[in-house]
Amino acid sequence: MTTQDARKRAEELHRESFVLDAHYDLLPLVLDRRQKGERNVIEKEYIPAFRAAHVDAVVSSLFVSERFLPEMGLRRALDMIAALYEEMAESPGLFSLCRNTAEIAEANAGGEVALLLSFEGLDPIGNDLSLLRVFHELGVRGIGLVWSRRNYVADGCFFDPVKEGRKGGLTAFGVQVLDEAKRLGMYIDVSHLNDEGVEDVLALYDGPVIASHSNCRALAPVMRNLTDDQIARLAGRGGVMGMNACSVFVADPDQHTVTERDLADHVDHIRSLVGDGHTGFGFDFCDEMRDFSAPGPHREYDCVKGYGASVGFTAELLQRGYGEDAVRGILGGSFLGFLKKTIG
């Protein structure tokens, strides 16, 4: 297949298939803009990019940065959800908050982008398990247990080695969270957990789990990525990994410019370990939050330059010989199957 043919077929597959990104910091970005006085932010700034790649669903994180913790964590997360409701009121018919796969299908049938909510770190609930039910009622369905720091649930994994004390896995409260999540019908996401925490989840939780935005440690040896054993065990219980576009989680940016070809190598590696059906999009696009005007080398950047460029990533997979059923799974079919098994 020529490059031109692959690109054309990739564009067709994006139009024809269900396309989902399992991790994007959409609402933190939207809230920041709204607090500066902007309105209709998703309509103006993000819907055009979603449309360019025919994206049907996006999982937005509820990520709370360090400067708001601990006192403002709960308020910040609630403000993000409030911002989404305000955005839906300002831009009716373009996107909607979805709580299950039936609502995703209904939104897509009406031409809307389906938005789902997931914690990126349970910092907002502190050690109050009852708040998990409150967030469930507000529409949150995913639980990324930690970001790359310690909270009441578990220890996160740092991007780079740091001086720290003894590492821990899940706390007793963290184990309670697993049980409550299963009772409520919320899914578990192990991205950002350290190895000890991943081991605890796999040992103590018997349902399928995802790593919404993590790659392969065998190819990029950073703690944010999963080991081959973790990948095999996650896949063995029906889990899915979202391919993270951040350069340092894909390859060594000091050796060469990291591109979508390097990210496709991670899909190849997962396929060689566990077969098709366990990879998807989890791009975690962050270039808009980085200051590239600063002097010096920039090691962290998106190797897939936004949703429009995701078509090029799909074309790369086609050129590597991936069948169309496998590609449809990567575009979103595999994550949709996971959601059907977890949130219904």
N, C-alpha and C positions, 0 to 999 in steps of 0.2 A: 504494500500500500504506500503510495507516494505521500509526501508531507501534505500536499494540497488536498488529496483525497481524504486523508485522515482528518484534517481540519474540517472539511465539509461534513463528513459523517459524524464527527464529534458535535458539531453544531446541531445536526439533526437529532442526535441522541439526547442532547440537553433539552430540545423542544419536546421530544416524544416521551421522555422518561420522568420519573419522580426524582427531583434533585433536592438534597438536604445537606446543610452544613451543620455539624453537630456542636460547633463551638465558635461563637463570635461575641466580643465584648460590646454588643450593640447598645444595651441600655445604659451602661456607665458612660458611654460616649454621648448618647442622647441626653441624659440628665445634665451632663456638663454644659452642653449647648443650651439647653432650656434655662439653666440657671444664669446664663449670660443674656437671656432675653429672646432667644430664637424660638420659633414655633414651626409646626409642620416639619420637624427635622427629618423624620424617617422618610416622609414623602419626597422632600427635596434632596436629601443627601444620600439616601441608601436604596430607595426603591429603584432608581435607574440602574444601579449596579446589580441588584438582584435580577431585574428584567434582562440585563445584558447576557446573563448566564442561564436564564430561565429557571432561577432558583424558586422552588416551591415552598421550602420550609427552612427556617433558621432557628437554632437553639441559642438564645441569648443568655449569657452569664449574668449572675448577680454578683459581680466582683466588687469587693470593698477594699480600697487601697489602704495602706498602712496608716496614713495620716488621720483616718476616721476612727481608728480602733484604739481602745475598746468601746469608748463611750458612745460613739456615733454609728456603730455597725448596724444595729437594728434600724435606726432611722434612715440611714443611707439606702439600705435594701428596700425598705418600704417606699422611699422616694422614687426609686427606679421603677417600681411597679406602678406607682401613681403616675409617673411620667408616661408610661406606656398607655394607660387608660386615657390620659389627656390627648396623646397622639392619635389614638383610635378615634376619639371624638372629633378631632380637628381634620382628620383625613379618612372619612368613612369610605368603605368599599375597597381599600387598597391592601390592608393587612389586618389580621385579627389574632388575638391570644387564643391558643388552642390547648386543650387539656387532655385530649386523647386522639387516636388515629381517625375516629369518625369525624371529629371536628376539623382535623387537618384536611380530610377529603372534602368536607363541606366548604371550607375556605377556598381550596383550590378550584373546586367546581364553580365558585363564584368569581374566579379571577383574582383572589386575594392571596398574598403570601402568608403562610401560617407561621406564627411566632410561638415558640415554646420557651419556657423559663427553667433555668437550672442554677442552683448554687455553684459558685466557684469558691468553695470554702464555706463551712457552716459557721463562720465567725458571727453572723447576725443573730443567731439564736443563743449564743453563749453556751450555757449549760442548762438551758430551759427546754426540755424535750417537748413540752406542750406547744411551743412556738412552731414546731414542725407542722403540726396540724393547721395552725393559722395560715402558714405560707401555702400549704396544700390547698386550702380553701380559696386563697387568692390566685391559684392557678399554677403554682410551681410544681413541676413534676420530676426534675432531675436533682440529684444530690452529688455534686463534686465535694467530697468530704473535706478536703483541705485545699488551700493554695500552698505556695512554697514557704510555709511557716507553720509553727505549732499553734494549735487551737485546742479547745476542750475535747475534740473528737480524736485527734491523732497528730502525728508529726508529718509535715510536708517534706519534700526533697528540694534542696537548694539547686539553683541553676549551675553554680560553680561551687567547688569546695570552700567551706568557711570553717572558722574555729567555732566549735559548738560542744555542748555537753553530750551525755549519753543519749543515743537515739532511742525512741520508743515506737511502738506500733499503735494499734487502736487502744484507747482508754476504755475503762468500764462504761463510761458514757457513750463512747463511740460504738460499742457493741449494742447498747440500747437503741442507738440511732438506726443500726442495721435492721433490728427487729421492727421498729416503728415504721421505717420506710417501706418494708415489705407489707405491713398491715395496711398502710395508707395507699399503696400502689404507686410508689415513687421509685425511680431507678437509681442505681449506684454507679458512680463514675470514679475510677481510680486514678485518673490523671492528676499529677502533682503529689500523690502519696509517695512516701519513701518505700523501700523494699520491704521493711518490716510491716508497714501498714497494708501493702498489697497482699503479703502473705496472710495477714490476719483476715482480710476480707475474703480471700479465696478459701480459707479454712473455716470461717464462721458463718458465711453467707452462702446459701445453697442455690440462689437464683443466678440468672445471667447478669453480667456486669459489662460496662464499656470502659474504654479509655478514650475519652472524647477528642483529645488532641495530644496524642503521644506517638512517637515513632519507635524505631528499632535501635536498641543500644548496641547491637552488633555492628551497625553501620555508623552510628554517631554516638560515641561512648560518653554520654552525659546521663546523669541520674534521672532526668525527666523522661527518658525513654524506657521502654520495657525490655527485659531480657528475653531470650528465646524461650526459656522455660515459662515465664509469665505469659508470653503470647500464646503458647500452646495450651496452657491451662485456661486462660480467658476464652480462647476459641472453643475449647472442649465443652464449655457450658453455654455456648451460643452467644458469646460476646463479640463485639465489633470495636475496631480501633479507627479513630479519625486521624487522617494524615495531617500533621502540623507543618505549616509552611515556613516557620521561623528558621532561618538559615542555620543557626548553631545546633538545632535539633535534627538537621538533615545531613549535613556534611561539615567539613572543616573549612570555614570561609577564609582562613589564612592560606589555604592551599589553592583554591580556585573560586571563582564566582559560582555560588550555588544557584541552581536552576530547577525547573520542574523535572528535568531528567534525573536529578539526584533524588528528588522526592519519589519519583516512580521506582527507583531502586528499592525503596522501603516496601512498596507494594509487592514488588517481585520477591523480596525476602520473606514477607509474611505468607505469600502464596506458596513459596517453597516449603514453608514449615507446616502450614495448616490448610492449604487449598484456598479456593475462592469462598467468598461470602463473609469475610471477616474484616474488610477494610471499607472505609468511606471517606468523606470529606470532613475534616475537623480543622480547618485552615488556621483559625486563631489570628486572623489578619491584624497586624499591629503597626504597620508603617505610619499610619496617620497619628500615632501617639509618640513617634520618635522624632528627634531633632537631627536631621541629616545635615543641617547647616553648621553644626559644631565641627571644629577641626579634628583631624586624626582619622584613623581607619574606622569604618563602621562594620562591625562583625555581625550584628543582628539586623536582619531585614527579611522581608517576605520574599521567598524564592518564587512564589506565584503571586503576581502583582494584581491582586484583587479578583473579584468574581468574574469579570470579563475574561481574564487570563486563565481561569480554571478550564475553559474550553481547550486551551492549549495543552494543559495537563491531561485531559481526557484524550486528546489526539495522540499524545505520547504513548499512552497505554494501548491505544489501537495499533499504533505502529509497532509495538512490541509483541503483537499477536494476541492480545486479549480478545476473547469472544464478546459479542454484544451483550449476552446475558450477564457475563462477569462484569462488564462495564456498567450495565444498568444497576447492578448491585452496589458498585462503588459509588455511583452517582447519588444513591439514596435508598435503593431497595433493601440493602442489608440493614441499615439503621431503621428503616420502617418496620421490617420484620421484628427487630429487637423491641421497638416501641409497642407493637401489637402484643408481644409476650409480657410486657411489664406494665405499661400504663393503660393498655386496653384500646 
